[in-house]
Amino acid sequence: MIDDFERYLLRTDPVPDPTGREITALVGDAQCNRDIVRADQLAAHAGCSLRTLQRLFTEYVGIGPKWVIQRFRILDAAGAAHSGERIDWSGLAYELGFSDQAHLTRVFTHVVGTPPATYQRTHGLL
């Protein structure tokens, strides 16, 4: 059934959407560039207003740029936990764009299910 659907779609001669490609590239930039910690920074990087970026993300990604950026920064925090080194969670929170360590801990716990220091200890990473 999937093969039939793919053949049908290919017969319609789809045209690639350049905006979709641009948004995909912006998501990649948010993932790779740890200096991007706020949606307004990504908007400036994209050369558009924050509101335009929010509309484009809603249309093409289905979620806002703030959410996307924050999830990548949480993955960065999890990566730091996996380093096996002692982490200055307060300093890392600041580096990743969180207002303070409590903010990082709250978001990390919401996403991962446990606070970052506990995550590091319970996974034998320290």
C-alpha positions as CSV (number, residue, x, y, z in Angstrom):
1,M,0.0,0.0,0.0
2,I,2.9,2.4,0.8
3,D,4.5,1.6,-2.5
4,D,1.3,2.4,-4.3
5,F,0.9,5.7,-2.5
6,E,4.6,6.6,-3.3
7,R,4.0,5.9,-7.0
8,Y,0.8,8.0,-6.9
9,L,2.7,10.9,-5.4
10,L,5.5,10.7,-7.8
11,R,3.0,10.7,-10.7
12,T,1.7,14.1,-9.5
13,D,5.2,15.5,-10.2
14,P,5.8,17.2,-6.9
15,V,7.7,20.4,-6.8
16,P,10.2,20.8,-3.9
17,D,9.3,23.6,-1.6
18,P,12.3,26.0,-1.2
19,T,10.9,27.4,2.1
20,G,10.7,23.8,3.5
21,R,14.3,23.3,2.6
22,E,15.2,26.6,4.3
23,I,13.3,25.7,7.5
24,T,15.0,22.3,7.5
25,A,18.4,24.0,7.3
26,L,17.4,26.4,10.1
27,V,16.5,23.4,12.3
28,G,19.9,22.0,11.5
29,D,21.5,25.3,12.4
30,A,19.7,25.3,15.8
31,Q,20.9,21.8,16.4
32,C,24.5,22.3,15.6
33,N,25.1,25.9,16.8
34,R,25.1,25.9,20.6
35,D,25.3,29.7,20.4
36,I,21.7,29.8,19.3
37,V,19.8,29.6,22.5
38,R,16.8,31.9,21.8
39,A,14.3,32.1,19.0
40,D,15.1,35.7,18.3
41,Q,18.7,34.7,17.6
42,L,17.6,32.1,15.1
43,A,15.3,34.7,13.5
44,A,18.3,37.0,13.1
45,H,20.3,34.2,11.7
46,A,17.5,33.5,9.2
47,G,17.2,37.2,8.3
48,C,13.6,37.5,9.3
49,S,11.4,38.7,12.2
50,L,10.7,36.5,15.1
51,R,7.0,36.5,14.3
52,T,7.8,35.3,10.7
53,L,10.0,32.6,12.0
54,Q,7.3,31.5,14.5
55,R,4.7,31.3,11.7
56,L,7.1,29.4,9.4
57,F,8.0,26.9,12.1
58,T,4.3,26.4,13.0
59,E,3.5,25.7,9.3
60,Y,6.5,23.6,8.4
61,V,7.6,22.0,11.6
62,G,4.4,21.9,13.6
63,I,6.0,23.4,16.8
64,G,7.7,26.8,17.6
65,P,11.3,27.6,17.2
66,K,11.7,28.1,21.0
67,W,10.6,24.5,21.6
68,V,13.0,23.2,19.0
69,I,16.0,25.2,20.3
70,Q,15.3,24.2,23.9
71,R,15.1,20.5,23.0
72,F,18.5,20.7,21.3
73,R,20.0,22.4,24.3
74,I,18.5,19.7,26.6
75,L,20.2,17.2,24.3
76,D,23.4,19.1,24.8
77,A,23.0,18.9,28.6
78,A,22.4,15.2,28.3
79,G,25.5,14.9,26.2
80,A,27.5,16.8,28.9
81,A,26.1,14.3,31.5
82,H,27.4,11.5,29.3
83,S,30.9,13.0,29.2
84,G,31.7,11.2,32.5
85,E,33.1,14.4,34.0
86,R,31.8,16.5,36.8
87,I,29.5,19.2,35.4
88,D,29.1,22.7,36.7
89,W,25.3,22.6,36.1
90,S,25.0,26.3,36.9
91,G,27.6,27.3,34.3
92,L,26.2,24.9,31.8
93,A,22.7,26.3,32.3
94,Y,24.0,29.8,31.5
95,E,25.9,28.5,28.5
96,L,22.8,26.7,27.1
97,G,20.7,29.8,27.5
98,F,18.7,28.9,30.6
99,S,18.0,31.7,33.1
100,D,19.6,29.7,35.9
101,Q,20.4,26.1,37.1
102,A,16.8,25.7,38.4
103,H,15.4,26.5,35.0
104,L,17.7,23.9,33.3
105,T,16.8,21.4,36.0
106,R,13.1,22.0,35.6
107,V,13.1,21.6,31.8
108,F,15.6,18.7,31.8
109,T,13.4,16.9,34.4
110,H,10.3,17.5,32.3
111,V,11.9,16.2,29.2
112,V,14.1,13.4,30.5
113,G,12.2,12.4,33.6
114,T,14.9,13.0,36.2
115,P,17.1,16.0,37.2
116,P,20.4,16.2,35.3
117,A,22.7,15.4,38.2
118,T,20.5,12.4,39.2
119,Y,20.5,11.3,35.5
120,Q,24.3,11.4,35.5
121,R,24.6,9.5,38.7
122,T,22.0,6.8,38.0
123,H,23.3,6.1,34.6
124,G,26.8,5.4,36.0
125,L,28.2,8.3,34.1
126,L,30.2,9.8,36.9
